[in-house]
Amino acid sequence: MAQSLPQHVPQATNSWYQALTADMGNQFNLIAGGYTEYEQKFAVTIASGDLPDMMMIGSPPRTDQVLESSCKDLTPFLAASVPPRPPPTVPS
């Protein structure tokens, strides 16, 4: 679920969708809309409790409450997959 251009671009020709599915190695159903439409879809989705696997969260009212009650913190899983940074090189 993501905010996008006001006019809907079909997934087959949506370059953002194509890049994301290529990076993820998986396809998904993109629920998108312009700002006003997305805000409405987001509110209805949160109210329904039937959340998609991924969604863009802008600045809805009570963001912290929504995240705490409806979303899983993936930091421990994502942090484990990030390779350690090499030390900075200092020119001699």
VENWOLIN-V488929 format. One record per residue. RES is the residue in three letters. PSI is psi in radians with two decimals (none if undefined). OMEGA is omega in whole degrees, -180 to 180 (* if undefined). Layout:
[[RES | PSI | OMEGA] [RES | PSI | OMEGA]]
This chain:
[[MET | 2.15 | -177] [ALA | 2.64 | 173] [GLN | 2.43 | -178] [SER | -2.79 | 178] [LEU | 2.65 | 179] [PRO | -0.69 | 178] [GLN | 2.42 | -179] [HIS | 2.30 | 176] [VAL | 2.12 | -179] [PRO | 2.52 | -178] [GLN | -0.62 | -178] [ALA | -0.45 | -179] [THR | 0.18 | -178] [ASN | 1.88 | -175] [SER | -0.59 | 178] [TRP | -0.80 | 178] [TYR | -0.77 | -179] [GLN | -0.77 | 180] [ALA | -0.73 | -179] [LEU | -0.76 | 179] [THR | -0.61 | 178] [ALA | -0.77 | 180] [ASP | -0.67 | -178] [MET | -0.38 | -176] [GLY | 0.48 | -177] [ASN | 2.64 | 177] [GLN | 2.74 | -180] [PHE | 2.88 | 178] [ASN | 1.97 | -178] [LEU | 2.08 | 174] [ILE | 1.99 | -174] [ALA | 2.87 | 176] [GLY | 2.86 | 175] [GLY | 3.08 | -172] [TYR | -0.99 | -177] [THR | -0.81 | 180] [GLU | -0.73 | -179] [TYR | -0.75 | 179] [GLU | -0.72 | 179] [GLN | -0.80 | 179] [LYS | -0.71 | 180] [PHE | -0.83 | -179] [ALA | -0.77 | 180] [VAL | -0.72 | -180] [THR | -0.80 | 179] [ILE | -0.77 | -180] [ALA | -0.58 | -178] [SER | -0.46 | -177] [GLY | -0.07 | 180] [ASP | 1.44 | -173] [LEU | 2.55 | 175] [PRO | 2.93 | 179] [ASP | -0.60 | 179] [MET | 2.51 | 174] [MET | 2.62 | 177] [MET | 2.21 | 179] [ILE | 1.96 | 178] [GLY | -1.92 | 179] [SER | 1.04 | 179] [PRO | 2.78 | 176] [PRO | 2.47 | 177] [ARG | 0.75 | -179] [THR | -0.81 | -178] [ASP | -0.71 | 179] [GLN | -0.70 | 179] [VAL | -0.82 | -179] [LEU | -0.80 | -177] [GLU | -0.71 | -175] [SER | -0.41 | -170] [SER | -0.20 | -173] [CYS | 2.66 | 179] [LYS | 2.31 | 177] [ASP | 2.02 | -178] [LEU | 0.09 | -177] [THR | -0.83 | -179] [PRO | -0.59 | -179] [PHE | -0.69 | -179] [LEU | -0.67 | -179] [ALA | -0.59 | -179] [ALA | -0.41 | -177] [SER | -0.03 | -180] [VAL | 2.13 | 180] [PRO | 2.61 | 179] [PRO | 2.57 | 179] [ARG | 2.41 | 175] [PRO | 2.71 | 178] [PRO | 2.60 | -180] [PRO | 2.53 | 178] [THR | 2.41 | -180] [VAL | 2.13 | 179] [PRO | 2.48 | -180] [SER | none | *]]
